[in-house]
Amino acid sequence: MNNRVFITECPRDAMQGIKDWIETSDKISYLNHLLKCGFDTLDFGSFVSPKAIPQMQDTSKVLEGLDESETKLSAIIVNERGAEDAARFERIHYLAYPFSISETFQLRNTNATIEESLKRVEAIANICHKEDKELTLYLSMGFGNPYGDAWSPDLMAIWSERLTQLFEVSRLSLSDTIGIATPELVKQVFSTISKEFSNIQISAHLHTVPENAVKLTEAAYEGGCRYFEGAIKGYGGCPMAKDDLTGNMPTERMLDWFKEQGIETGVKPTEFTEAFVTSSRIFH
C-alpha cells in the first residue's frame, strides 16, 4: 500500500466561485465523465445557502443525474440543516465540514466562531453516525493565514488531536486555503500529522499556483501523505478567502508526477483524458 495513493477530484471547489451560471445538464455531463476515471472520491457539490454559493444550488438535481460508480461522493455542508439534507441521499458517502483553525476565516467562511463550529460538528457527526455517513473535516488555513491569527505546525497538531478525540472523523484534509505553503512546511506538517494519526485518512488539499504543484505534491508524499485532492487544470479556489483566487492543485500535474515515480493512483488514463477535454465546456 505504500506505493499507492488515493485521489479526490474537486469539481465543486473548481465550479463554486464561477459567477456565470453553469447549466445543471452540463454539470451532470462533466461529473459523469469524472466518475469514469477511477478517482477514490469526487467532491461533487455542497448543501449550503444559495445566497452564499449560488453555483451549488442545484446540487440535489445534479445528484439525481449521476451514473453509478465505485468513486465515493463527498458533499460540503456548513451546518446541521445542510447535513440533514445531504444525508438523505444514499449515494453520498462523506459529509465534509470546513473547520478553520483561524477564527477570522471561520467566521468569513461559515458565519460561525470556532467554538460555534465545534457545536455544529458535533451535530453533524451525530447525523453521520445515525445515517451511516463518514465525516471529513477540512482544516482550512492549515498552513498559515493572512489575518494575523495564531498559527503554527503545533497548533495544527493540537486541533487534529482535539477534533479526532471529540468526533468520529474518517478523514482530515489539511488545507492551504490561500496557497502560501512552502514544500518544506508541507513536508513538516504531514510528517507530524501522518505519524500521529495513522488510524485515519490524512489528505492534502493544497491551493497553489501551477508552477509549485509538483514540489508541493512531492513534499506531501515524502511527509507520509497518501490522499491527495485537486481539480483539473487547477480551476477554482475558495471564494471566501480573497478575491484573486489562488487555484486548486492541478490534478494532471499530480498524476504526471505519480506516474513518473511509479506510484499507483487508480486513475484510468484514457478516461481522464476524456474528462480533461470535457472540462473546457465548463471552464472557459
Secondary structure, DSSP 8 states (H G I E B T S, - for coil): -TTB-EEEE-HHHHHTT--S---HHHHHHHHHHHHTTT-SEEEEEEES-TTT-GGGTTHHHHHHT----SSEEEEEE-SHHHHHHHHT-TTEEEEEEEEES-HHHHHHHHSS-HHHHHHHHHHHHHHHHHHT-EEEEEEETTT--TT-----HHHHHHHHHHHHHHS-EEEEEEEETTS---HHHHHHHHHHHHHHTTTSEEEEEE---GGGHHHHHHHHHHTT--EEEEBGGG----TTT-SS-----BHHHHHHHHHHTT-B----HHHHHHHHHHHHHH--
